[in-house]
Amino acid sequence: MKRSLFLALLLVGGFACQKPAPSVEDHGKEDEHGHEEGGHAEEVTLTPEGIKAAGIVVQTVQSRSIQAEIRVPGIVQSTPEGRAVVTSPVEGRILRLLATVGDPVRRGQPIAEIESGDLAERATAITDAQRAVKANESEVARNQAEVRLAQGRLRTLEGTLRRQRELARTGAFSQPSLQVAERELNEARSALESAEKEEVVHRAQLERSERLYKQELVSRTELENARLDVEKDRIAQERAAREITIATAAYKREGEIARRGLLNAREVQAAEAETRAARLDVDRATIALRAARDAAAGTRLAVRDAQTAYAAVRGSGNEGAGGRLTLVAPIDGRVVHREATKGQAVERTTELFEIDDLRTVHVVAQVAEGQASALRVGTQVSISLNAASDRRFSGVIASIGGRLDPKTRTLPVICRVDNADGALRPETFAEVTLGRGASRTALVVPKSAVFTQGGKSFVYIEEAPGEYPLREVRTGDAGGDSLAILSGLQAGERVATEGVFTLRSQAQKDELKGHEH
């Protein structure tokens, strides 16, 4: 395009006007001076039409802050927190795959289902422990009922004892009571017979519980309850035997008791004996209740332990029911790699998916050791892709490596770059522009205004509209699209920033014409 424009300019008559040709003597001087300046004509003059056709744009030289830059190659990488490798927390078999390469996923989204025998065993352990809790809670409820019953009977007998004592003090038991004694004797015998029958039944149950306990088919609590039932029967028999003895003696002595007026004392003693037996029943029921509560607490702890073990095997964040495990994405991102296949047998730590969150990426630049010392964490950087250098991405220096690569003598500089649209992909090569050192104030012109020839730098200044003399300058640091000017220009002067190629071409044409003269 520029070559075509140049040819067009050469063909258009009156496009440019050179200053009047100098005398031979002056030409010699100018030629000598031109060689000192690199062989360029001193000034190019264009008509207004030529300025428009050439696209000449000028800009005022200004003094502003500029920071030195270095450009180095880099490579795009995902950030450590933006990359996740999803592994299987259990041994098992893949039932379903719910995500594939390229799929966007959200944190907590299901991506696979695994069937695990280990997980199923731990789920069964939870169920067994929960069943034991229910059984022990039922036992607690039964023992609480027995305690309440024993306490109620004790309160009744204590009331009876108080009444018997009151009646004894008033002489209410002085009447004959042979029939009463006989009835009590019969009742005591019946009670003994009933207790003996109960013992036969409960002892058979105890023997069965002992066999089942050895086979681990019943709990120790159930075994202890069976023993307690036999002990209750033994105590009941002892009590019945004592009552028989008492009733027999009472029956034999009843005539003498009635004759001597001892009936009152007998009634009180009987009430006291029954009260003592009732207190013993309350104590035994309380002990059994305490044992049942301890057993229930133990089984509840077993449930918690089983649930903790299940959760540990299932893994944090994953969902599980029975022997099935649902793997979920640990981060937001996109699936970039998948090793899993349906039906595949997996072990613990088998890698199944890789997920990258590329909303923010790292660009790792390799900077020479001599240049790295001037870099600072937090400094702004500019990134361009080799494949799309017209687009630039902004970022900051996140960290500067402390270990020098012995082969390349470079340090890794990690730049954190926003990548909301995902244009930067891992392992892509990039060019990294880094600010070096502190900013300083200098005269600044666009890079497009400066060209180099013969080892020297030049600009075209605009002295007046259409008049563009050549000026040699000395350049300093480059910053972005600007160059610092160390000498050759002053603030306020105007330099050509676009159309410089056309000005150079016109100057060469004018120089050739000058030599022809």
C-alpha positions as CSV (number, residue, x, y, z in Angstrom):
1,M,0.0,0.0,0.0
2,K,2.8,2.4,0.9
3,R,4.7,1.5,-2.2
4,S,1.6,2.3,-4.3
5,L,1.2,5.6,-2.6
6,F,4.8,6.5,-3.2
7,L,4.5,5.7,-6.9
8,A,1.3,7.7,-7.1
9,L,3.1,10.7,-5.5
10,L,5.9,10.4,-8.0
11,L,3.4,10.6,-10.8
12,V,1.3,13.4,-9.6
13,G,2.6,16.7,-10.9
14,G,3.0,19.5,-8.5
15,F,2.7,17.1,-5.5
16,A,5.7,18.5,-3.7
17,C,7.8,21.6,-4.1
18,Q,11.5,21.6,-3.1
19,K,13.1,24.7,-1.9
20,P,14.9,26.6,-4.7
21,A,18.0,24.8,-5.8
22,P,21.1,26.1,-4.0
23,S,24.2,27.4,-5.9
24,V,26.9,25.0,-6.7
25,E,28.9,26.2,-3.8
26,D,25.9,25.9,-1.5
27,H,25.0,22.5,-2.9
28,G,28.4,21.3,-2.1
29,K,28.0,22.5,1.4
30,E,24.6,21.0,1.7
31,D,25.8,17.7,0.3
32,E,28.6,17.6,2.8
33,H,26.2,18.4,5.6
34,G,23.7,15.9,4.3
35,H,26.3,13.1,4.5
36,E,27.0,14.1,8.1
37,E,23.3,13.8,8.8
38,G,23.0,10.3,7.1
39,G,22.5,11.3,3.5
40,H,19.0,12.8,3.9
41,A,17.6,16.0,2.3
42,E,17.2,18.7,4.9
43,E,13.5,19.5,4.3
44,V,10.5,18.2,2.6
45,T,7.8,20.6,1.4
46,L,4.3,19.4,0.5
47,T,1.3,21.1,-0.9
48,P,-2.0,20.9,1.1
49,E,-3.2,18.2,-1.4
50,G,0.0,16.3,-0.9
51,I,-0.4,16.5,2.9
52,K,-3.9,15.0,2.6
53,A,-2.9,12.3,0.2
54,A,0.0,11.2,2.2
55,G,-2.0,11.1,5.4
56,I,0.4,13.3,7.3
57,V,-0.5,13.7,11.0
58,V,1.6,15.8,13.5
59,Q,1.7,15.8,17.2
60,T,3.1,18.2,19.7
61,V,6.2,17.2,21.7
62,Q,5.2,16.9,25.4
63,S,7.0,16.3,28.6
64,R,5.3,13.4,30.6
65,S,6.0,10.4,32.7
66,I,7.5,7.3,31.0
67,Q,8.7,4.0,32.3
68,A,11.3,1.8,30.6
69,E,10.0,-1.5,29.2
70,I,11.4,-4.8,28.3
71,R,9.8,-7.4,26.0
72,V,10.3,-11.0,26.7
73,P,8.6,-14.3,25.6
74,G,6.1,-15.9,27.9
75,I,3.8,-18.8,28.1
76,V,0.2,-18.9,29.4
77,Q,-0.6,-21.2,32.3
78,S,-3.6,-21.8,34.5
79,T,-3.3,-20.5,38.1
80,P,-2.8,-23.0,40.9
81,E,-6.2,-22.1,42.4
82,G,-7.8,-22.2,39.0
83,R,-6.9,-25.8,38.2
84,A,-8.3,-28.9,39.8
85,V,-7.6,-32.6,39.2
86,V,-10.7,-34.7,40.2
87,T,-9.7,-38.1,41.6
88,S,-11.8,-41.1,42.8
89,P,-11.9,-41.2,46.7
90,V,-12.9,-44.9,46.6
91,E,-12.3,-48.1,44.8
92,G,-15.2,-49.0,42.5
93,R,-16.6,-48.9,39.1
94,I,-17.8,-45.9,37.0
95,L,-21.6,-46.1,36.4
96,R,-22.2,-42.8,34.6
97,L,-20.2,-39.8,33.2
98,L,-22.0,-36.5,33.4
99,A,-19.4,-34.2,31.8
100,T,-17.0,-34.3,28.9
101,V,-14.0,-32.3,27.5
102,G,-15.1,-28.7,26.8
103,D,-18.1,-28.7,29.1
104,P,-18.5,-25.7,31.4
105,V,-19.1,-26.8,35.0
106,R,-20.0,-25.1,38.2
107,R,-18.6,-25.9,41.7
108,G,-20.7,-28.7,43.2
109,Q,-22.1,-29.9,39.8
110,P,-22.2,-33.7,39.5
111,I,-19.7,-35.0,36.9
112,A,-19.6,-38.7,37.5
113,E,-21.2,-41.6,39.5
114,I,-19.2,-44.5,41.0
115,E,-20.4,-47.7,42.6
116,S,-18.2,-48.8,45.5
117,G,-18.2,-51.9,47.6
118,D,-16.2,-50.2,50.3
119,L,-18.8,-47.4,50.5
120,A,-21.6,-49.9,50.6
121,E,-20.0,-51.7,53.6
122,R,-19.7,-48.4,55.5
123,A,-23.3,-47.6,54.6
124,T,-24.4,-50.9,56.0
125,A,-22.4,-50.2,59.2
126,I,-24.4,-47.0,59.6
127,T,-27.7,-48.9,59.2
128,D,-26.8,-51.6,61.7
129,A,-25.7,-49.0,64.2
130,Q,-29.0,-47.0,63.8
131,R,-30.9,-50.2,64.3
132,A,-29.1,-50.9,67.5
133,V,-29.8,-47.4,68.7
134,K,-33.6,-48.0,68.2
135,A,-33.4,-51.3,70.0
136,N,-31.6,-49.7,73.0
137,E,-33.9,-46.8,73.1
138,S,-36.8,-49.3,73.3
139,E,-35.0,-51.0,76.2
140,V,-34.6,-47.6,77.9
141,A,-38.3,-46.9,77.5
142,R,-39.2,-50.3,79.0
143,N,-36.9,-49.9,82.0
144,Q,-38.3,-46.4,82.6
145,A,-41.7,-47.9,82.8
146,E,-40.5,-50.5,85.3
147,V,-38.9,-47.8,87.4
148,R,-42.1,-45.8,87.4
149,L,-44.1,-48.9,88.3
150,A,-41.8,-49.9,91.1
151,Q,-41.8,-46.3,92.5
152,G,-45.6,-46.3,92.3
153,R,-45.9,-49.6,94.3
154,L,-43.4,-48.3,96.8
155,R,-45.4,-45.1,97.4
156,T,-48.6,-47.2,97.9
157,L,-46.9,-49.5,100.4
158,E,-45.4,-46.6,102.3
159,G,-48.9,-45.1,102.6
160,T,-50.2,-48.5,103.8
161,L,-47.4,-48.7,106.4
162,R,-48.3,-45.3,107.7
163,R,-52.0,-46.3,108.0
164,Q,-51.1,-49.6,109.7
165,R,-49.1,-47.8,112.3
166,E,-51.9,-45.4,113.0
167,L,-54.4,-48.3,113.3
168,A,-52.0,-50.2,115.6
169,R,-51.8,-47.2,117.9
170,T,-55.6,-47.1,118.1
171,G,-55.9,-50.9,118.7
172,A,-57.8,-51.6,115.5
173,F,-56.2,-55.1,115.0
174,S,-57.3,-56.7,118.3
175,Q,-60.1,-58.8,116.7
176,P,-59.5,-62.6,115.9
177,S,-57.8,-63.1,112.4
178,L,-57.3,-66.8,112.0
179,Q,-59.1,-66.6,108.6
180,V,-56.9,-63.7,107.5
181,A,-53.8,-65.6,108.5
182,E,-54.9,-68.6,106.5
183,R,-55.7,-66.5,103.5
184,E,-52.2,-64.9,103.6
185,L,-50.6,-68.3,103.9
186,N,-52.4,-69.5,100.8
187,E,-51.5,-66.3,98.9
188,A,-47.8,-66.7,99.9
189,R,-47.8,-70.3,98.6
190,S,-49.4,-69.2,95.4
191,A,-46.8,-66.5,95.0
192,L,-44.0,-69.0,95.5
193,E,-45.5,-71.3,93.0
194,S,-45.9,-68.5,90.4
195,A,-42.3,-67.3,91.0
196,E,-41.0,-70.8,90.5
197,K,-42.8,-71.1,87.2
198,E,-41.5,-67.7,86.1
199,E,-38.0,-68.8,87.0
200,V,-38.3,-71.9,84.8
201,V,-39.3,-69.8,81.8
202,H,-36.7,-67.0,82.4
203,R,-33.9,-69.5,83.0
204,A,-34.6,-71.1,79.6
205,Q,-34.5,-67.6,78.1
206,L,-31.2,-66.9,79.8
207,E,-29.6,-70.1,78.4
208,R,-30.8,-69.2,74.9
209,S,-29.4,-65.6,75.3
210,E,-26.0,-67.0,76.4
211,R,-25.8,-69.2,73.3
212,L,-26.8,-66.3,71.0
213,Y,-24.4,-63.9,72.7
214,K,-21.5,-66.3,72.1
215,Q,-22.6,-66.3,68.4
216,E,-22.7,-62.5,68.5
217,L,-26.4,-62.5,67.6
218,V,-27.6,-60.6,70.6
219,S,-26.1,-57.6,72.5
220,R,-24.6,-57.8,76.0
221,T,-27.4,-55.6,77.2
222,E,-30.0,-58.2,76.2
223,L,-27.9,-60.9,77.9
224,E,-27.8,-58.8,81.1
225,N,-31.5,-58.3,81.0
226,A,-32.1,-62.0,80.8
227,R,-29.9,-62.5,83.9
228,L,-31.7,-59.8,85.7
229,D,-35.1,-61.5,85.0
230,V,-33.8,-64.7,86.6
231,E,-32.4,-62.8,89.6
232,K,-35.8,-61.1,90.0
233,D,-37.5,-64.5,90.0
234,R,-35.0,-65.7,92.7
235,I,-35.7,-62.7,94.8
236,A,-39.5,-63.2,94.3
237,Q,-39.1,-66.8,95.5
238,E,-37.2,-65.8,98.5
239,R,-39.8,-63.2,99.3
240,A,-42.6,-65.7,98.8
241,A,-40.8,-68.2,101.0
242,R,-40.3,-65.6,103.6
243,E,-44.0,-64.7,103.3
244,I,-44.9,-68.4,103.6
245,T,-42.8,-68.8,106.7
246,I,-44.3,-65.6,108.1
247,A,-47.9,-66.7,107.2
248,T,-47.4,-70.2,108.6
249,A,-46.0,-68.9,111.8
250,A,-48.7,-66.3,111.9
251,Y,-51.4,-68.9,111.3
252,K,-50.1,-71.1,114.1
253,R,-49.8,-68.2,116.5
254,E,-53.0,-66.5,115.4
255,G,-55.0,-67.8,118.3
256,E,-52.2,-66.9,120.8
257,I,-51.7,-63.5,119.1
258,A,-55.4,-62.7,119.2
259,R,-55.5,-63.9,122.8
260,R,-52.5,-61.8,123.8
261,G,-53.4,-58.8,121.7
262,L,-50.2,-59.1,119.4
263,L,-52.1,-58.7,116.1
264,N,-51.4,-55.0,115.9
265,A,-47.6,-55.6,115.9
266,R,-47.9,-58.3,113.3
267,E,-49.7,-56.1,110.9
268,V,-47.1,-53.3,111.2
269,Q,-44.2,-55.7,110.6
270,A,-45.8,-57.2,107.5
271,A,-46.3,-53.7,106.1
272,E,-42.7,-52.8,106.8
273,A,-41.4,-56.0,105.1
274,E,-43.4,-55.3,102.0
275,T,-42.1,-51.7,101.9
276,R,-38.5,-52.9,102.1
277,A,-39.1,-55.3,99.2
278,A,-40.6,-52.5,97.2
279,R,-37.5,-50.3,97.8
280,L,-35.3,-53.1,96.6
281,D,-37.4,-53.4,93.4
282,V,-37.0,-49.7,92.8
283,D,-33.2,-49.9,93.2
284,R,-33.0,-52.9,90.8
285,A,-35.1,-51.1,88.2
286,T,-33.0,-48.0,88.4
287,I,-29.8,-50.0,87.9
288,A,-31.3,-51.6,84.8
289,L,-32.4,-48.2,83.4
290,R,-28.9,-46.8,83.9
291,A,-27.4,-49.8,82.0
292,A,-29.9,-49.3,79.2
293,R,-29.1,-45.6,78.9
294,D,-25.3,-46.4,78.8
295,A,-25.9,-48.9,76.0
296,A,-28.0,-46.4,74.0
297,A,-25.3,-43.8,74.3
298,G,-22.7,-46.3,73.1
299,T,-24.8,-47.2,70.0
300,R,-25.4,-43.5,69.2
301,L,-21.6,-42.9,69.3
302,A,-21.2,-45.9,67.0
303,V,-23.6,-44.3,64.5
304,R,-21.6,-41.1,64.6
305,D,-18.3,-43.0,64.1
306,A,-19.9,-44.9,61.2
307,Q,-21.1,-41.7,59.6
308,T,-17.7,-40.1,60.0
309,A,-16.0,-43.1,58.3
310,Y,-18.5,-43.0,55.5
311,A,-18.0,-39.2,54.9
312,A,-14.2,-39.7,55.0
313,V,-14.3,-42.3,52.3
314,R,-16.9,-40.4,50.2
315,G,-14.7,-37.3,50.1
316,S,-15.3,-33.6,50.8
317,G,-18.1,-32.1,48.7
318,N,-19.1,-35.4,47.0
319,E,-22.6,-36.8,47.5
320,G,-23.3,-40.4,48.4
321,A,-26.2,-42.8,49.1
322,G,-25.5,-46.4,50.0
323,G,-22.8,-47.8,47.8
324,R,-23.1,-45.1,45.1
325,L,-20.9,-42.0,45.1
326,T,-21.6,-38.8,43.0
327,L,-18.4,-36.9,42.1
328,V,-18.8,-33.2,41.9
329,A,-16.7,-30.4,40.3
330,P,-14.6,-28.8,43.0
331,I,-14.3,-25.4,41.2
332,D,-16.1,-23.4,38.5
333,G,-14.4,-23.8,35.1
334,R,-14.3,-26.0,32.0
335,V,-13.4,-29.7,31.6
336,V,-10.0,-29.7,29.8
337,H,-9.1,-33.4,30.1
338,R,-11.0,-36.7,31.0
339,E,-9.4,-40.0,31.6
340,A,-12.6,-41.8,32.8
341,T,-14.7,-44.2,30.7
342,K,-18.1,-45.8,31.6
343,G,-17.6,-49.1,33.3
344,Q,-14.0,-48.5,34.2
345,A,-12.7,-49.9,37.4
346,V,-11.0,-47.2,39.5
347,E,-8.8,-47.1,42.6
348,R,-8.3,-44.4,45.2
349,T,-6.6,-41.4,43.7
350,T,-7.3,-42.5,40.1
351,E,-7.3,-39.2,38.1
352,L,-10.6,-38.9,36.2
353,F,-11.0,-35.2,35.2
354,E,-9.0,-32.0,34.9
355,I,-10.9,-28.7,35.3
356,D,-9.4,-25.3,34.5
357,D,-10.9,-21.9,35.6
358,L,-9.4,-19.6,33.0
359,R,-11.1,-16.4,34.1
360,T,-7.7,-15.5,35.5
361,V,-4.5,-17.0,34.1
362,H,-0.8,-16.7,34.7
363,V,1.6,-15.7,32.0
364,V,5.1,-16.9,33.0
365,A,7.8,-14.7,31.4
366,Q,11.5,-15.6,31.4
367,V,13.5,-12.5,32.2
368,A,17.3,-12.2,32.1
369,E,18.9,-11.9,35.5
370,G,20.3,-8.4,34.7
371,Q,16.9,-7.1,33.9
372,A,14.9,-8.8,36.6
373,S,16.4,-6.7,39.4
374,A,14.5,-3.7,38.2
375,L,11.1,-5.4,38.2
376,R,8.6,-5.0,41.1
377,V,5.6,-7.1,42.2
378,G,2.4,-5.2,41.4
379,T,3.8,-3.5,38.3
380,Q,1.4,-3.4,35.3
381,V,2.2,-5.6,32.4
382,S,0.9,-5.9,28.8
383,I,0.4,-9.2,27.1
384,S,0.0,-10.0,23.4
385,L,-0.4,-13.3,21.7
386,N,1.9,-14.2,18.8
387,A,-1.1,-15.5,16.9
388,A,-3.1,-12.3,17.5
389,S,-0.7,-9.5,18.3
390,D,-3.2,-6.8,17.6
391,R,-5.0,-7.5,20.9
392,R,-3.4,-6.7,24.2
393,F,-4.2,-8.0,27.7
394,S,-3.5,-6.1,30.9
395,G,-2.1,-7.7,34.0
396,V,0.2,-7.3,37.0
397,I,3.4,-9.0,38.2
398,A,2.3,-11.5,40.8
399,S,5.7,-12.9,41.8
400,I,9.3,-12.9,40.7
401,G,11.1,-16.2,41.0
402,G,14.1,-16.5,43.3
403,R,15.9,-19.3,41.6
404,L,17.9,-18.7,38.4
405,D,17.7,-21.1,35.5
406,P,21.4,-22.3,35.2
407,K,21.0,-22.9,31.4
408,T,19.2,-19.8,30.3
409,R,20.3,-17.5,33.1
410,T,16.7,-16.2,33.4
411,L,14.2,-15.8,36.3
412,P,10.6,-16.8,36.0
413,V,8.3,-13.8,36.4
414,I,4.6,-14.7,37.0
415,C,2.1,-12.2,35.7
416,R,-1.6,-12.4,36.8
417,V,-3.8,-11.6,33.8
418,D,-7.6,-11.2,33.6
419,N,-9.0,-13.5,31.0
420,A,-12.8,-13.2,31.3
421,D,-13.5,-14.3,27.8
422,G,-11.1,-17.2,27.8
423,A,-9.0,-15.9,24.9
424,L,-5.8,-16.8,26.7
425,R,-5.4,-20.6,26.8
426,P,-2.8,-22.7,28.7
427,E,0.5,-23.5,26.9
428,T,-0.1,-20.6,24.4
429,F,3.1,-18.5,23.7
430,A,2.8,-14.8,24.3
431,E,4.9,-11.6,24.3
432,V,5.2,-9.9,27.6
433,T,5.9,-6.2,28.0
434,L,7.2,-5.4,31.5
435,G,7.7,-2.0,33.1
436,R,11.3,-1.7,34.3
437,G,12.4,0.5,37.2
438,A,10.6,3.7,38.3
439,S,8.8,6.1,36.0
440,R,10.6,9.4,35.1
441,T,9.6,12.6,33.3
442,A,11.0,13.2,29.8
443,L,10.1,14.6,26.4
444,V,8.1,12.0,24.7
445,V,7.0,11.3,21.0
446,P,5.2,8.3,19.5
447,K,7.5,5.5,18.2
448,S,6.0,6.0,14.8
449,A,7.6,9.5,14.6
450,V,11.1,8.2,14.8
451,F,13.1,6.2,12.2
452,T,16.7,5.0,12.2
453,Q,19.2,5.0,9.4
454,G,23.0,4.7,9.5
455,G,22.9,4.1,13.3
456,K,21.2,7.5,13.9
457,S,17.6,8.4,14.8
458,F,15.6,11.1,13.0
459,V,12.2,12.8,13.1
460,Y,10.4,15.3,10.7
461,I,9.3,18.4,12.5
462,E,6.6,20.7,11.2
463,E,8.0,24.3,11.1
464,A,5.0,25.5,9.2
465,P,2.1,23.8,7.4
466,G,3.6,21.8,4.6
467,E,7.3,22.3,5.7
468,Y,8.9,19.3,7.3
469,P,12.7,19.7,8.0
470,L,14.6,16.6,9.2
471,R,15.9,16.6,12.7
472,E,18.4,14.2,14.3
473,V,17.4,13.1,17.8
474,R,18.8,10.9,20.6
475,T,16.3,8.5,22.0
476,G,16.0,7.0,25.5
477,D,13.7,4.5,27.0
478,A,10.7,3.1,25.2
479,G,7.4,2.9,27.1
480,G,4.3,1.5,25.4
481,D,4.0,3.2,22.0
482,S,6.2,6.1,23.1
483,L,9.9,7.0,23.1
484,A,11.8,9.3,25.4
485,I,13.8,12.0,23.5
486,L,17.1,12.8,25.3
487,S,18.1,15.6,22.8
488,G,17.2,17.1,19.5
489,L,13.7,18.3,20.3
490,Q,12.0,20.8,22.6
491,A,8.6,20.8,24.3
492,G,6.0,22.4,22.1
493,E,7.6,21.5,18.7
494,R,5.4,19.5,16.4
495,V,6.6,16.2,14.8
496,A,5.1,14.0,12.1
497,T,3.7,10.8,13.6
498,E,1.9,9.4,10.6
499,G,3.0,9.5,6.9
500,V,6.7,9.4,7.9
501,F,7.3,6.8,5.2
502,T,6.0,9.1,2.6
503,L,8.1,12.0,3.8
504,R,11.2,9.8,3.7
505,S,10.4,8.7,0.2
506,Q,9.8,12.2,-1.0
507,A,13.1,13.3,0.6
508,Q,15.0,10.5,-1.3
509,K,13.3,11.6,-4.5
510,D,14.2,15.2,-3.9
511,E,17.8,14.2,-3.1
512,L,18.1,12.2,-6.3
513,K,16.8,15.3,-8.3
514,G,19.4,17.4,-6.5
515,H,22.2,15.1,-7.5
516,E,21.0,15.2,-11.1
517,H,21.5,19.0,-11.1
